[in-house]
Amino acid sequence: WSDTDTTTLLNLVAAHKALAGEGLNFKVVFWNTVAAHLGNPSKGAPKTGRACKDEWKRLRKTYDAIDQHCGRSGFMYSLQLGANVGLKNEHLWNAFIRV
C-alpha cells in the first residue's frame, strides 16, 4: 500500500463513516466500492474489497496501539521520532516491559 492509496482509503472511510455505525464496521459493499476507487493503485496489484478491509483493520490496530501508548504517563509518539525510545526514558520502557 502506497501513502496515496492509504490516504484514499482513509478519506473514503471518513466520508462514509455514517454507513458503518458504531465500531466503524463497514459492510462488504463498502469495501468493494473502496477497491473500485483504487482500481489503478499507485503501488502493487489492484486492490480487492477484502484487501481494503484488511488494510483498514491493520491501520486501526496500529492507531489503537499508538493511542494506548500516548495515554500512558511519560510516553509520547510523533511522526518524526516514533515512540522515541532512548536513554532519557529508558526507565519508563523497562517498567513497561516488565508489566
N, CA, C and O of each residue as an XYZ file, in Angstrom:
396
protein
N       0.843     -1.179      0.000
C       0.000      0.000      0.000
C       0.886      1.239      0.000
O       1.767      1.397      0.846
N       0.632      2.111     -0.965
C       1.365      3.378     -1.012
C       0.673      4.376     -0.087
O      -0.460      4.157      0.341
N       1.361      5.467      0.213
C       0.745      6.533      1.012
C      -0.497      7.076      0.316
O      -1.494      7.380      0.972
N      -0.443      7.200     -1.014
C      -1.582      7.711     -1.784
C      -2.781      6.776     -1.656
O      -3.903      7.232     -1.439
N      -2.550      5.480     -1.787
C      -3.635      4.505     -1.657
C      -4.215      4.514     -0.241
O      -5.432      4.458     -0.064
N      -3.352      4.582      0.749
C      -3.804      4.615      2.136
C      -4.613      5.873      2.406
O      -5.639      5.818      3.083
N      -4.159      7.008      1.883
C      -4.895      8.261      2.060
C      -6.265      8.176      1.410
O      -7.250      8.641      1.983
N      -6.343      7.590      0.227
C      -7.633      7.414     -0.443
C      -8.557      6.563      0.417
O      -9.725      6.905      0.602
N      -8.047      5.467      0.939
C      -8.846      4.602      1.805
C      -9.352      5.374      3.016
O     -10.539      5.316      3.336
N      -8.463      6.095      3.691
C      -8.852      6.851      4.882
C      -9.860      7.949      4.559
O     -10.787      8.184      5.334
N      -9.689      8.618      3.432
C     -10.643      9.659      3.030
C     -12.027      9.076      2.774
O     -13.033      9.680      3.145
N     -12.085      7.908      2.143
C     -13.375      7.266      1.885
C     -14.024      6.795      3.180
O     -15.240      6.910      3.339
N     -13.238      6.272      4.096
C     -13.769      5.870      5.402
C     -14.338      7.088      6.125
O     -15.440      7.027      6.669
N     -13.598      8.183      6.135
C     -14.059      9.397      6.810
C     -15.327      9.948      6.169
O     -16.240     10.386      6.868
N     -15.384      9.926      4.849
C     -16.539     10.481      4.137
C     -17.796      9.637      4.322
O     -18.908     10.155      4.222
N     -17.634      8.352      4.590
C     -18.785      7.442      4.664
C     -18.922      6.760      6.023
O     -19.543      5.702      6.127
N     -18.348      7.359      7.059
C     -18.359      6.699      8.370
C     -19.762      6.464      8.912
O     -19.962      5.562      9.726
N     -20.737      7.258      8.476
C     -22.115      7.062      8.934
C     -22.667      5.703      8.488
O     -23.566      5.163      9.132
N     -22.143      5.156      7.407
C     -22.587      3.845      6.921
C     -22.138      2.710      7.836
O     -22.719      1.625      7.815
N     -21.126      2.954      8.623
C     -20.506      1.886      9.402
C     -21.161      1.661     10.755
O     -21.128      0.548     11.280
N     -21.745      2.683     11.316
C     -22.286      2.547     12.660
C     -21.168      2.524     13.688
O     -20.022      2.869     13.400
N     -21.536      2.105     14.905
C     -20.541      2.065     15.974
C     -19.471      1.029     15.666
O     -19.762     -0.033     15.117
N     -18.254      1.340     16.017
C     -17.144      0.429     15.782
C     -16.548      0.525     14.391
O     -15.578     -0.167     14.080
N     -17.125      1.388     13.545
C     -16.658      1.567     12.167
C     -16.497      0.232     11.442
O     -15.473     -0.028     10.810
N     -17.520     -0.601     11.546
C     -17.531     -1.894     10.855
C     -18.372     -1.772      9.592
O     -19.601     -1.816      9.643
N     -17.700     -1.621      8.470
C     -18.371     -1.446      7.185
C     -18.779     -2.788      6.589
O     -18.190     -3.826      6.891
N     -19.795     -2.743      5.742
C     -20.262     -3.937      5.035
C     -19.382     -4.192      3.806
O     -18.631     -3.320      3.370
N     -19.495     -5.395      3.268
C     -18.702     -5.826      2.116
C     -18.877     -4.874      0.936
O     -17.911     -4.590      0.226
N     -20.092     -4.377      0.716
C     -20.366     -3.471     -0.411
C     -19.477     -2.232     -0.334
O     -18.965     -1.771     -1.354
N     -19.294     -1.700      0.855
C     -18.449     -0.520      1.022
C     -17.012     -0.832      0.608
O     -16.393     -0.061     -0.126
N     -16.483     -1.964      1.081
C     -15.091     -2.304      0.768
C     -14.899     -2.554     -0.719
O     -13.837     -2.249     -1.263
N     -15.900     -3.098     -1.376
C     -15.819     -3.279     -2.827
C     -15.813     -1.933     -3.546
O     -15.152     -1.775     -4.572
N     -16.553     -0.962     -3.004
C     -16.561      0.391     -3.570
C     -15.187      1.042     -3.400
O     -14.679      1.683     -4.321
N     -14.598      0.876     -2.231
C     -13.252      1.408     -1.989
C     -12.268      0.783     -2.979
O     -11.433      1.481     -3.553
N     -12.368     -0.521     -3.174
C     -11.477     -1.215     -4.116
C     -11.639     -0.652     -5.520
O     -10.657     -0.512     -6.249
N     -12.870     -0.330     -5.904
C     -13.114      0.247     -7.234
C     -12.434      1.607     -7.368
O     -11.927      1.942     -8.439
N     -12.420      2.394     -6.287
C     -11.731      3.693     -6.309
C     -10.223      3.517     -6.441
O      -9.523      4.409     -6.920
N      -9.734      2.365     -6.013
C      -8.301      2.073     -6.090
C      -8.002      1.143     -7.259
O      -7.034      0.383     -7.223
N      -8.822      1.203     -8.281
C      -8.680      0.325     -9.436
C      -7.338      0.425    -10.125
O      -6.887     -0.530    -10.758
N      -6.699      1.568    -10.006
C      -5.381      1.772    -10.596
C      -4.447      2.251     -9.483
O      -4.072      3.423     -9.450
N      -4.067      1.345     -8.568
C      -3.269      1.771     -7.420
C      -1.902      2.287     -7.832
O      -1.345      1.879     -8.851
N      -1.376      3.189     -7.024
C      -0.062      3.752     -7.328
C       1.059      2.770     -7.008
O       2.201      2.977     -7.418
N       0.741      1.701     -6.280
C       1.764      0.718     -5.914
C       1.094     -0.651     -5.768
O       0.026     -0.763     -5.166
N       1.714     -1.668     -6.309
C       1.222     -3.026     -6.133
C       0.075     -3.382     -7.053
O      -0.291     -2.626     -7.952
N      -0.478     -4.546     -6.803
C      -1.575     -5.077     -7.615
C      -2.876     -4.339     -7.306
O      -2.982     -3.678     -6.273
N      -3.867     -4.448     -8.191
C      -5.176     -3.859     -7.902
C      -5.709     -4.390     -6.571
O      -5.510     -5.556     -6.232
N      -6.376     -3.533     -5.837
C      -6.876     -3.884     -4.515
C      -8.256     -4.525     -4.617
O      -9.076     -4.125     -5.443
N      -8.505     -5.519     -3.774
C      -9.820     -6.143     -3.674
C     -10.545     -5.555     -2.466
O      -9.939     -4.883     -1.632
N     -11.826     -5.813     -2.386
C     -12.580     -5.380     -1.212
C     -12.001     -5.965      0.059
O     -11.904     -5.281      1.078
N     -11.619     -7.227      0.002
C     -11.030     -7.906      1.166
C      -9.695     -7.264      1.556
O      -9.415     -7.086      2.741
N      -8.877     -6.919      0.563
C      -7.589     -6.274      0.845
C      -7.801     -4.914      1.501
O      -7.055     -4.532      2.402
N      -8.817     -4.186      1.049
C      -9.119     -2.873      1.633
C      -9.570     -3.023      3.083
O      -9.143     -2.265      3.954
N     -10.429     -3.999      3.336
C     -10.897     -4.252      4.702
C      -9.726     -4.651      5.601
O      -9.619     -4.175      6.731
N      -8.852     -5.519      5.102
C      -7.692     -5.951      5.884
C      -6.745     -4.791      6.180
O      -6.195     -4.698      7.277
N      -6.558     -3.912      5.202
C      -5.698     -2.739      5.419
C      -6.315     -1.820      6.466
O      -5.605     -1.278      7.312
N      -7.629     -1.645      6.415
C      -8.340     -0.828      7.405
C      -8.145     -1.421      8.804
O      -7.885     -0.681      9.752
N      -8.265     -2.727      8.943
C      -8.058     -3.378     10.243
C      -6.634     -3.149     10.736
O      -6.415     -2.872     11.916
N      -5.664     -3.265      9.826
C      -4.264     -3.062     10.203
C      -4.025     -1.629     10.667
O      -3.340     -1.394     11.662
N      -4.596     -0.674      9.935
C      -4.441      0.736     10.301
C      -5.078      1.023     11.658
O      -4.501      1.739     12.476
N      -6.252      0.472     11.896
C      -6.930      0.673     13.182
C      -6.122      0.067     14.323
O      -6.014      0.660     15.396
N      -5.561     -1.106     14.094
C      -4.754     -1.762     15.126
C      -3.527     -0.918     15.463
O      -3.180     -0.758     16.634
N      -2.876     -0.383     14.440
C      -1.718      0.486     14.653
C      -2.125      1.750     15.396
O      -1.452      2.166     16.339
N      -3.237      2.365     14.966
C      -3.728      3.578     15.628
C      -4.033      3.290     17.098
O      -3.629      4.054     17.975
N      -4.739      2.200     17.371
C      -5.096      1.868     18.751
C      -3.856      1.663     19.615
O      -3.828      2.090     20.769
N      -2.832      1.013     19.067
C      -1.593      0.799     19.820
C      -0.917      2.125     20.146
O      -0.448      2.326     21.266
N      -0.864      3.026     19.177
C      -0.252      4.337     19.403
C      -1.081      5.141     20.393
O      -0.528      5.809     21.267
N      -2.405      5.081     20.265
C      -3.297      5.809     21.170
C      -3.110      5.326     22.609
O      -3.034      6.144     23.526
N      -3.035      4.022     22.816
C      -2.805      3.485     24.160
C      -1.432      3.894     24.676
O      -1.278      4.242     25.847
N      -0.450      3.850     23.808
C       0.912      4.246     24.175
C       0.936      5.693     24.653
O       1.541      6.006     25.678
N       0.272      6.573     23.904
C       0.280      8.002     24.238
C      -0.493      8.295     25.517
O      -0.251      9.310     26.171
N      -1.421      7.414     25.876
C      -2.204      7.614     27.090
C      -1.453      7.267     28.359
O      -1.933      7.547     29.457
N      -0.298      6.670     28.230
C       0.497      6.303     29.402
C       1.349      7.497     29.840
O       1.900      8.225     29.014
N       1.439      7.672     31.119
C       2.215      8.774     31.674
C       3.682      8.650     31.274
O       4.302      7.602     31.457
N       4.222      9.726     30.729
C       5.629      9.770     30.368
C       5.950      9.279     28.969
O       7.095      9.379     28.528
N       4.950      8.747     28.258
C       5.178      8.236     26.912
C       4.684      9.233     25.875
O       3.773     10.018     26.136
N       5.290      9.193     24.708
C       4.887     10.088     23.625
C       5.050      9.366     22.298
O       5.637      8.286     22.226
N       4.518      9.984     21.253
C       4.676      9.465     19.898
C       4.624     10.638     18.939
O       3.791     11.531     19.093
N       5.504     10.644     17.952
C       5.454     11.663     16.906
C       5.787     11.006     15.576
O       6.434      9.959     15.537
N       5.347     11.621     14.493
C       5.651     11.083     13.169
C       7.149     11.119     12.890
O       7.669     10.261     12.177
N       7.839     12.102     13.446
C       9.268     12.242     13.198
C      10.097     11.233     13.996
O      11.054     10.661     13.474
N       9.725     11.015     15.267
C      10.552     10.201     16.154
C       9.925      8.859     16.533
O      10.574      8.042     17.186
N       8.692      8.625     16.140
C       8.011      7.397     16.555
C       7.823      7.401     18.061
O       7.423      8.416     18.631
N       8.105      6.279     18.714
C       7.957      6.180     20.167
C       9.128      6.831     20.897
O       9.084      6.994     22.117
N      10.173      7.202     20.161
C      11.322      7.909     20.717
C      11.938      7.167     21.906
O      12.159      7.750     22.968
N      12.206      5.900     21.716
C      12.835      5.100     22.760
C      14.299      5.498     22.845
O      15.011      5.496     21.841
N      14.741      5.836     24.035
C      16.129      6.240     24.210
C      16.540      6.179     25.666
O      15.762      5.768     26.526
N      17.750      6.585     25.931
C      18.272      6.533     27.294
C      17.497      7.442     28.236
O      17.350      7.137     29.420
N      17.004      8.555     27.714
C      16.293      9.526     28.546
C      15.048      8.913     29.191
O      14.714      9.237     30.331
N      14.367      8.032     28.467
C      13.150      7.434     29.016
C      13.279      5.916     29.189
O      12.281      5.197     29.214
N      14.508      5.448     29.308
C      14.763      4.013     29.432
C      14.055      3.407     30.641
O      13.528      2.298     30.558
N      14.039      4.127     31.764
C      13.400      3.590     32.970
C      11.904      3.351     32.758
O      11.351      2.390     33.292
N      11.253      4.210     31.990
C       9.830      4.024     31.692
C       9.611      2.770     30.861
O       8.699      1.986     31.122
N      10.463      2.592     29.855
C      10.327      1.423     28.985
C      10.622      0.134     29.743
O       9.945     -0.873     29.537
N      11.615      0.154     30.608
C      11.928     -1.039     31.397
C      10.753     -1.421     32.290
O      10.423     -2.600     32.416
N      10.126     -0.429     32.905
C       8.950     -0.693     33.744
C       7.789     -1.198     32.895
O       7.069     -2.107     33.308
N       7.604     -0.626     31.730
C       6.520     -1.030     30.830
C       6.700     -2.476     30.367
O       5.739     -3.244     30.328
N       7.915     -2.838     30.024
C       8.195     -4.183     29.528
C       7.965     -5.225     30.623
O       7.521     -6.336     30.337
N       8.263     -4.874     31.862
C       8.063     -5.805     32.973
C       6.589     -6.088     33.216
O       6.235     -7.175     33.674
N       5.734     -5.136     32.918
C       4.287     -5.301     33.145
C       3.749     -6.209     32.139
O       2.550     -6.492     32.140
